[in-house]
């Protein structure tokens, strides 16, 4: 008799749990857009390094080696394959279609003299349109033993902000 009551109790608990999941739990889930909206805007990217940058002579494929590479969503946005002097500002205007919300650039820069043990840094500023105030400002640091500086620059894109900036 105890086994019958235990099986019946377990069946009732499992049945009520299944009913809750099928009816009440599904109705309380937030509605999430399956495709994030994209924002087309003009940005200015400014990059300044504290070291001389040059082409990576030890890259797997020397024909695609570069001194500076900036990627967004896996696609190259900026590729420079010539030496860059320390302190030289690289200003580039970019017309980008970005996702609303969080985005990030992947910055890769190769020092000319890998034997130099001084710490290295890259300062990155992202401006939207003709704004003088940066949307994002970040410095990527590396120890002197690093042969390549790699860092991510995260920034937020707001659809309302970009549409008002383009109208001005």
N, C-alpha and C positions, 0 to 999 in steps of 0.2 A: 504494500500500500504506500509506503514512503517513497518508493521509486516512482510510482505513478504521480504522486503529488509533486515531486522534484521535477519530473519531465514536464508536467503541466505548467508549473511555475516558470521554468526556463523558457517554455514556448511562449507564454504570455509576455514575459519581459522582452524576448527577442522580437516578437510581433509588434509590441508597442514602440520599440526602438526603431524598427524598420518603418513604421507608420510615421513617426516623428521626422525621420530623415527624408521621407518622400514628400511630405506635405509642408510642415512648418519650416524646416531648415532651408529648403530651396527658396522659399519666398523671402527670406531674410538676407540673402546674398546681395551685395552691392552690384549694380550694373556697371560693368567695365567695358569701355570701348575696345574693340578688338584691334583696331588700327589707330595708333597715335597720329594726331594731326601734324602736318608738316608746315613749317614756316619758312618762306623764302625771304631772305634779307641780305644786305651787304654788311660784311664785317671787315675789320682791319686787324691783322695779326702782327704783333711786333715782338721780335725775338732778339735778345742780346745775350752773348756768351762771355764768360770771363777768361776764355782760352781760345787759342787758334784752332779752328776746325779744318779738317781735311778729309779726303776720301779714305775709306777703310781699305787698306791694302791687303788685309787678311780676310776679306769677305768671301763667302762661298762663291758668289758670282760677281766678279770684279766689274763686269759690264753694267751691273745695276747698283753698284756701290755708290754711296752719296755721303756728303759731309753733313747734310741736314735733310731730314725726312719728317714731314708732318702728315699724319693719317687721321681720317675721320670715318668711322664706321667701316674700317677695313680698306678704304680707298685712299690713295695718296692725294693730298691736297697741295702740298709744296714739296718739291724735290730739288735740292741744289747740289750739283756735282762738281763744284769748284771750291777752292780754299776760301775760308771766311776768317777775317782777322778778329782778334779779341776786341770786344767793345764795339764792333761794327753792328749797327742796328739793321735788322732785316724787317722792313715794313712791306706787307703784302695786302692788297685788297682782294677779298674773296666774296663771290656771290654764292651763298650756300643755302641749300634746302635742308633745314634741320628739324628734328623731331621736337615737338613741344615737350618741355620738361628737361630732364637731365641729358646732357651730351658730353662728350669728352674727345679731346685731341690726344693722340699718341705722338710724342716728340722724341726723335732719336737724333743725336748729334755725336760725331766722332772727333775726338781730339787729335790734332796732328802729331803731337809728341806724347805717346802713351807712357813713356818712361818718366815723365814729369810727375812727381809725387804730391804736388800741391792740390788741395781740394778744388773742385770745379763746380761751376754753377751756370744755369741758363735761366734768364728772367723772361717770362712770357706774359704779354698783356694782350687781351682781346677787347676790341672796341666794337660797338655796334653802330653802323652808319657813320655819321660825322661827329659823334659824341666825343668829348674830350675826356670824359670820365670812363675808365675801363669797366667793362662788364665783368671781367675776371683778371686778376693779377696774381701770378704765382711764380715762385722760384724753385727750380729743380736742383737739388744738391747731390753731389757724389764725392766719394772719397778719392784720393789721388791715385789709388790703385785701379780704378775703373778704366777699362779701355773704350767704353762707349757709354754715354749718358742717355738713359731712357727714363721717361716720366710721362705721367698722364695729367692733363689739365682739364678738370671738370668745370662745367658751367651750365647754368639754367637758361632755357629759352621760354619766354612767355609770349603767347600769341598776341595778347592785347598790347604788350609793350612794343613788339616789333612792328605791328601795323600802325601804331601812332608815330613811331620813329620814321617810318617810310613816308608818311604823309607830310612831315615837316620839311 
